[in-house]
Amino acid sequence: MTREQLPEVLKVRHIKEFLSIGKDQAYELVHSGVFHCVRVGKRILVPREGFLNWYDGKA
């Protein structure tokens, strides 16, 4: 998955595919608080901009 393919709001599976990491590692990363995420019911959603800022080292 490339940056251009990422949706505006990421699910954990998008982060997993983008970073080429396992599901457990993706959940650990999301729960670590290094970027903003929102829980909607059982879903964890991450704004693309915040995630990419973290990925690029801007956060």
N, CA, C and O atoms as CSV, one atom per row, in Angstrom:
chain,resi,resn,atom,element,x,y,z
A,1,MET,N,N,0.854,-1.175,0.000
A,1,MET,CA,C,0.000,0.000,0.000
A,1,MET,C,C,0.900,1.238,0.000
A,1,MET,O,O,1.874,1.301,0.750
A,2,THR,N,N,0.576,2.210,-0.833
A,2,THR,CA,C,1.359,3.447,-0.907
A,2,THR,C,C,0.611,4.577,-0.208
A,2,THR,O,O,-0.560,4.439,0.145
A,3,ARG,N,N,1.302,5.692,-0.015
A,3,ARG,CA,C,0.696,6.866,0.628
A,3,ARG,C,C,-0.557,7.305,-0.107
A,3,ARG,O,O,-1.554,7.672,0.514
A,4,GLU,N,N,-0.503,7.266,-1.425
A,4,GLU,CA,C,-1.622,7.722,-2.247
A,4,GLU,C,C,-2.844,6.811,-2.112
A,4,GLU,O,O,-3.971,7.245,-2.350
A,5,GLN,N,N,-2.628,5.576,-1.739
A,5,GLN,CA,C,-3.723,4.613,-1.603
A,5,GLN,C,C,-4.389,4.666,-0.230
A,5,GLN,O,O,-5.450,4.073,-0.035
A,6,LEU,N,N,-3.784,5.361,0.710
A,6,LEU,CA,C,-4.358,5.427,2.059
A,6,LEU,C,C,-5.635,6.259,2.049
A,6,LEU,O,O,-5.661,7.344,1.467
A,7,PRO,N,N,-6.698,5.762,2.689
A,7,PRO,CA,C,-7.926,6.554,2.799
A,7,PRO,C,C,-7.753,7.698,3.805
A,7,PRO,O,O,-6.778,7.728,4.557
A,8,GLU,N,N,-8.685,8.619,3.812
A,8,GLU,CA,C,-8.637,9.768,4.734
A,8,GLU,C,C,-8.629,9.324,6.197
A,8,GLU,O,O,-7.968,9.935,7.036
A,9,VAL,N,N,-9.360,8.272,6.486
A,9,VAL,CA,C,-9.427,7.731,7.845
A,9,VAL,C,C,-8.952,6.281,7.779
A,9,VAL,O,O,-9.522,5.457,7.064
A,10,LEU,N,N,-7.906,5.990,8.531
A,10,LEU,CA,C,-7.288,4.668,8.494
A,10,LEU,C,C,-7.865,3.742,9.556
A,10,LEU,O,O,-8.210,4.164,10.660
A,11,LYS,N,N,-7.957,2.492,9.197
A,11,LYS,CA,C,-8.256,1.437,10.162
A,11,LYS,C,C,-6.926,0.778,10.507
A,11,LYS,O,O,-5.922,1.028,9.840
A,12,VAL,N,N,-6.906,-0.045,11.524
A,12,VAL,CA,C,-5.675,-0.705,11.943
A,12,VAL,C,C,-5.103,-1.531,10.792
A,12,VAL,O,O,-3.884,-1.610,10.640
A,13,ARG,N,N,-5.951,-2.137,9.996
A,13,ARG,CA,C,-5.458,-2.961,8.884
A,13,ARG,C,C,-4.708,-2.133,7.854
A,13,ARG,O,O,-3.764,-2.628,7.238
A,14,HIS,N,N,-5.112,-0.869,7.652
A,14,HIS,CA,C,-4.396,0.000,6.722
A,14,HIS,C,C,-2.983,0.285,7.246
A,14,HIS,O,O,-2.014,0.260,6.486
A,15,ILE,N,N,-2.879,0.553,8.540
A,15,ILE,CA,C,-1.581,0.812,9.155
A,15,ILE,C,C,-0.707,-0.431,9.051
A,15,ILE,O,O,0.479,-0.341,8.733
A,16,LYS,N,N,-1.294,-1.578,9.317
A,16,LYS,CA,C,-0.595,-2.858,9.225
A,16,LYS,C,C,-0.025,-3.069,7.829
A,16,LYS,O,O,1.144,-3.426,7.681
A,17,GLU,N,N,-0.840,-2.850,6.810
A,17,GLU,CA,C,-0.400,-3.053,5.432
A,17,GLU,C,C,0.642,-2.011,5.016
A,17,GLU,O,O,1.620,-2.346,4.348
A,18,PHE,N,N,0.437,-0.756,5.405
A,18,PHE,CA,C,1.352,0.318,5.013
A,18,PHE,C,C,2.739,0.113,5.606
A,18,PHE,O,O,3.747,0.311,4.927
A,19,LEU,N,N,2.788,-0.288,6.882
A,19,LEU,CA,C,4.066,-0.462,7.570
A,19,LEU,C,C,4.634,-1.870,7.425
A,19,LEU,O,O,5.761,-2.128,7.848
A,20,SER,N,N,3.870,-2.776,6.833
A,20,SER,CA,C,4.282,-4.181,6.681
A,20,SER,C,C,4.648,-4.794,8.035
A,20,SER,O,O,5.720,-5.370,8.219
A,21,ILE,N,N,3.712,-4.643,8.969
A,21,ILE,CA,C,3.902,-5.202,10.305
A,21,ILE,C,C,2.732,-6.135,10.607
A,21,ILE,O,O,1.747,-6.172,9.871
A,22,GLY,N,N,2.852,-6.873,11.678
A,22,GLY,CA,C,1.799,-7.790,12.074
A,22,GLY,C,C,0.635,-7.064,12.750
A,22,GLY,O,O,0.735,-5.896,13.125
A,23,LYS,N,N,-0.464,-7.793,12.889
A,23,LYS,CA,C,-1.660,-7.222,13.505
A,23,LYS,C,C,-1.405,-6.801,14.947
A,23,LYS,O,O,-1.825,-5.720,15.361
A,24,ASP,N,N,-0.721,-7.643,15.713
A,24,ASP,CA,C,-0.434,-7.311,17.115
A,24,ASP,C,C,0.426,-6.059,17.216
A,24,ASP,O,O,0.179,-5.207,18.069
A,25,GLN,N,N,1.430,-5.939,16.358
A,25,GLN,CA,C,2.294,-4.756,16.369
A,25,GLN,C,C,1.507,-3.505,15.993
A,25,GLN,O,O,1.726,-2.437,16.565
A,26,ALA,N,N,0.596,-3.632,15.038
A,26,ALA,CA,C,-0.217,-2.488,14.620
A,26,ALA,C,C,-1.098,-2.015,15.778
A,26,ALA,O,O,-1.219,-0.812,16.013
A,27,TYR,N,N,-1.707,-2.946,16.495
A,27,TYR,CA,C,-2.535,-2.568,17.643
A,27,TYR,C,C,-1.693,-1.949,18.753
A,27,TYR,O,O,-2.127,-0.986,19.385
A,28,GLU,N,N,-0.506,-2.479,19.002
A,28,GLU,CA,C,0.380,-1.894,20.008
A,28,GLU,C,C,0.735,-0.459,19.636
A,28,GLU,O,O,0.750,0.421,20.496
A,29,LEU,N,N,1.019,-0.224,18.364
A,29,LEU,CA,C,1.368,1.112,17.890
A,29,LEU,C,C,0.207,2.078,18.082
A,29,LEU,O,O,0.396,3.197,18.561
A,30,VAL,N,N,-0.988,1.648,17.710
A,30,VAL,CA,C,-2.174,2.500,17.847
A,30,VAL,C,C,-2.438,2.821,19.318
A,30,VAL,O,O,-2.779,3.956,19.653
A,31,HIS,N,N,-2.283,1.843,20.182
A,31,HIS,CA,C,-2.546,2.048,21.611
A,31,HIS,C,C,-1.420,2.800,22.323
A,31,HIS,O,O,-1.597,3.239,23.459
A,32,SER,N,N,-0.271,2.952,21.673
A,32,SER,CA,C,0.859,3.628,22.316
A,32,SER,C,C,0.658,5.135,22.425
A,32,SER,O,O,1.313,5.789,23.237
A,33,GLY,N,N,-0.244,5.695,21.614
A,33,GLY,CA,C,-0.526,7.120,21.690
A,33,GLY,C,C,0.425,8.004,20.904
A,33,GLY,O,O,0.448,9.216,21.118
A,34,VAL,N,N,1.209,7.433,20.002
A,34,VAL,CA,C,2.153,8.250,19.224
A,34,VAL,C,C,1.461,9.104,18.173
A,34,VAL,O,O,2.044,10.070,17.681
A,35,PHE,N,N,0.232,8.764,17.823
A,35,PHE,CA,C,-0.594,9.595,16.950
A,35,PHE,C,C,-2.042,9.483,17.422
A,35,PHE,O,O,-2.412,8.531,18.109
A,36,HIS,N,N,-2.843,10.456,17.047
A,36,HIS,CA,C,-4.230,10.542,17.492
A,36,HIS,C,C,-5.061,9.423,16.871
A,36,HIS,O,O,-4.940,9.137,15.680
A,37,CYS,N,N,-5.897,8.799,17.682
A,37,CYS,CA,C,-6.851,7.820,17.169
A,37,CYS,C,C,-8.173,7.998,17.903
A,37,CYS,O,O,-8.221,8.547,19.004
A,38,VAL,N,N,-9.240,7.526,17.277
A,38,VAL,CA,C,-10.583,7.652,17.833
A,38,VAL,C,C,-11.218,6.273,17.833
A,38,VAL,O,O,-11.127,5.533,16.853
A,39,ARG,N,N,-11.851,5.943,18.923
A,39,ARG,CA,C,-12.584,4.678,18.987
A,39,ARG,C,C,-14.055,4.972,18.697
A,39,ARG,O,O,-14.673,5.816,19.346
A,40,VAL,N,N,-14.605,4.260,17.712
A,40,VAL,CA,C,-16.020,4.360,17.361
A,40,VAL,C,C,-16.589,2.953,17.499
A,40,VAL,O,O,-16.400,2.100,16.632
A,41,GLY,N,N,-17.276,2.733,18.590
A,41,GLY,CA,C,-17.723,1.371,18.878
A,41,GLY,C,C,-16.492,0.501,19.105
A,41,GLY,O,O,-15.667,0.795,19.971
A,42,LYS,N,N,-16.372,-0.561,18.330
A,42,LYS,CA,C,-15.201,-1.433,18.432
A,42,LYS,C,C,-14.097,-1.030,17.461
A,42,LYS,O,O,-12.990,-1.564,17.525
A,43,ARG,N,N,-14.383,-0.107,16.576
A,43,ARG,CA,C,-13.408,0.313,15.571
A,43,ARG,C,C,-12.447,1.354,16.134
A,43,ARG,O,O,-12.821,2.209,16.936
A,44,ILE,N,N,-11.197,1.254,15.687
A,44,ILE,CA,C,-10.197,2.267,15.998
A,44,ILE,C,C,-9.871,2.967,14.680
A,44,ILE,O,O,-9.447,2.331,13.714
A,45,LEU,N,N,-10.074,4.283,14.655
A,45,LEU,CA,C,-9.871,5.061,13.438
A,45,LEU,C,C,-8.765,6.085,13.657
A,45,LEU,O,O,-8.668,6.701,14.718
A,46,VAL,N,N,-7.933,6.254,12.628
A,46,VAL,CA,C,-6.784,7.157,12.710
A,46,VAL,C,C,-6.831,8.105,11.519
A,46,VAL,O,O,-6.882,7.641,10.380
A,47,PRO,N,N,-6.816,9.421,11.742
A,47,PRO,CA,C,-6.767,10.360,10.628
A,47,PRO,C,C,-5.462,10.174,9.834
A,47,PRO,O,O,-4.382,10.083,10.418
A,48,ARG,N,N,-5.573,10.120,8.511
A,48,ARG,CA,C,-4.409,9.904,7.652
A,48,ARG,C,C,-3.335,10.973,7.878
A,48,ARG,O,O,-2.151,10.652,7.971
A,49,GLU,N,N,-3.744,12.233,7.964
A,49,GLU,CA,C,-2.778,13.319,8.113
A,49,GLU,C,C,-1.922,13.152,9.367
A,49,GLU,O,O,-0.702,13.311,9.318
A,50,GLY,N,N,-2.561,12.832,10.480
A,50,GLY,CA,C,-1.823,12.636,11.728
A,50,GLY,C,C,-0.885,11.448,11.656
A,50,GLY,O,O,0.242,11.506,12.148
A,51,PHE,N,N,-1.347,10.376,11.045
A,51,PHE,CA,C,-0.508,9.189,10.894
A,51,PHE,C,C,0.707,9.489,10.026
A,51,PHE,O,O,1.826,9.115,10.375
A,52,LEU,N,N,0.494,10.163,8.895
A,52,LEU,CA,C,1.609,10.465,7.994
A,52,LEU,C,C,2.569,11.477,8.612
A,52,LEU,O,O,3.772,11.416,8.357
A,53,ASN,N,N,2.060,12.407,9.421
A,53,ASN,CA,C,2.953,13.321,10.142
A,53,ASN,C,C,3.862,12.536,11.082
A,53,ASN,O,O,5.059,12.810,11.165
A,54,TRP,N,N,3.297,11.564,11.785
A,54,TRP,CA,C,4.096,10.712,12.660
A,54,TRP,C,C,5.104,9.917,11.830
A,54,TRP,O,O,6.279,9.835,12.188
A,55,TYR,N,N,4.653,9.343,10.742
A,55,TYR,CA,C,5.512,8.514,9.895
A,55,TYR,C,C,6.682,9.329,9.330
A,55,TYR,O,O,7.801,8.827,9.229
A,56,ASP,N,N,6.418,10.573,8.966
A,56,ASP,CA,C,7.447,11.440,8.405
A,56,ASP,C,C,8.320,12.090,9.481
A,56,ASP,O,O,9.255,12.826,9.167
A,57,GLY,N,N,8.008,11.813,10.749
A,57,GLY,CA,C,8.801,12.344,11.843
A,57,GLY,C,C,8.446,13.768,12.239
A,57,GLY,O,O,9.236,14.451,12.892
A,58,LYS,N,N,7.249,14.220,11.843
A,58,LYS,CA,C,6.837,15.592,12.149
A,58,LYS,C,C,6.030,15.689,13.433
A,58,LYS,O,O,5.749,16.789,13.909
A,59,ALA,N,N,5.661,14.561,13.992
A,59,ALA,CA,C,4.821,14.593,15.196
A,59,ALA,C,C,5.640,14.248,16.421
A,59,ALA,O,O,5.109,14.222,17.531
